[in-house]
Amino acid sequence: MTQDHPLYQTDDLIAAVRAGRRAEAQAILDYLATAVEQVNLLQLAAIAVSIAEVQLARQLLDRFSRRHQMTLNELLQCAGLYAEAGRPDQAIQLVQPQAQQGLPYPGIYHLLGTAQAQVGAVSIAVTELKKALSLSPQSGISWLTLASLVNFANDEQAFIRLSDACKQQAQSEKAESRHFYYALAKAWDDRGDYLQAWHCYQQGAAVAAAQSRYQQQEHQSFVNQLVADHLWPNPRRQHRFVAEKPPVAILGVPRSGTTLLGQMLGCHSALNAAAEHNALAVSCMHLSRTQISQFNQYLAAHGAPDAALEHMAALYLRLAGERTPGQGAMVDKALNLTQYFDIWATLFPHGKAIYIRRDEAETAWSCYKTNFRQQADWSWSVTDIVSYLRLERQLMQHWLALYPERILSVEYADLLASPEQTLRRICQHLQLPFEAAMLQFHQSTAPVQTASVGQVHQPLFTPPQPAAERYPEFFRQWQQAWQRH
C-alpha cells in the first residue's frame, strides 16, 4: 500500500467514531497521524480531542504549529484546539505574538481572553475580551464570556456598550441573540435591576429551549433501567487490574458546587487537578445507551467480562491521565458521571466519591440562568429542570444505598459556610491529611472550562440578597412545577 493509496481515509475515521467503534477509530487515527503525509492535521487533532486522545491531539497540533506559513484562521483554530486539549497555556503562547502586534482581528483577543480566564488570569482576560469587543461589538459569545468575569455595577462603560450592542442585535440572527440576552441579564443583575434581568433570562431561555433535544420520558426510562439493573454492589465482578492510585469521583448536578469542590481538591498535593473530561464516557463509547443502563446484563452476556473491565479501566486511567497529568490520584467531575457511576465503581473497587448537594430550588435557578454551551438541554424550562433534578436525585439515592461506604455526602451550603471543616471531612473520607492549600483554591492556575470559570477564581462569598427574593417569579413557577411533578 503506497502513500498515494492509503489504507484508510479520514472518512473511515469519522464513520468509526460515529458508530462508537473506539478501538477501530484509535487505530485509524494512529495510522493517519503517522503513515500518511497529506493529511489535515487540524481535523485529526479535533477528532482526537473528541475521543479524549489529548496527547495525540497535542502532538498533531505541535506538528501543525511548527509550520512556518499558517494563515491567521489556521493559527486560531490550532490555539483553540490546544485549549480544548487542556493546554490553554499553549494557546496563549501561540496567539500572544499576534496580540502584541495589535492586529485588528477580534478572534485573536477573544481566544486569548478565554484562555487567560481558564488559567485564572481574570484581569488580563477582561482586558483582552474588551479589545475583541472594541473590534467586534456584535460578538455575543465575547460579551457572554466577559459577563462571567466582570461586575457591571462597577463598569458603566461596558454596560452602556453591551446595552447598545443588544439593541442592534435585536434585528439580527436569533441564535446569536441568546448570548446577548444572558450577558445583559447578568449585567442587570449586577446593577440590582432584577426585573430587567428576569426579563432577559426568560428571553435567552426561550431561544435556547427552541433548540432543546431533552426528552423527559427517555430520561425517566433510562434511570428506571439503571436502578432495576443495579440492585446490588458489584464485588462479584472483580477484575485483575487494580489502580495504584484509585481515582476520586465528584458527583452532583451542574451548578451544585462540583467545580468549586474540584478546584479545592485539586490543590491537595496527593490529588491531580479536577477536570470535566469525558474519559469514562469515551471508555464506554462502544456501549449502546441500553448497554450502559443494563451493564450487568451486558457483562453476563460478554465472553470475557474480566478482560472487558480491565480494558475499560486501563483506558480510562490513560485518557484521564493525559488530560490531567501529575503524580496524584485523578479527580473526575464529569457532567454525567452519576449515570455512569456503577460502571466507574466496578472499574475501581477502591475508588471513593464525594456527592455534593445544594438546595434544589437554588440549583434550579442557577441552571436556568446559566447559558450552558452543551449537554444541558434540560436547563431551559422550569418543567424540564424539575424532571431532570428529580431523576438525578432518584439515581443518587440509589447509589448512596448501594455504596454507603464509598460515597460521602456534603452540603454546598456547608462548603461555603465552613470550608475547612467540610474539607477535613472529605480528606478523612479519602484517607488524606488536610492541607490548608485547599482553602486557597482561587489562586490555582489549573484550567477551568465550565460555566463557573469566573467564580472559582474568586474567594468564597455569599450574595447579600437570596435569589428567591431577587427572582420571586421563577421560584413561584419552580414550586408549582415541583409540587405537580
Disulfide bonds with the S-S distance in Angstrom:
none
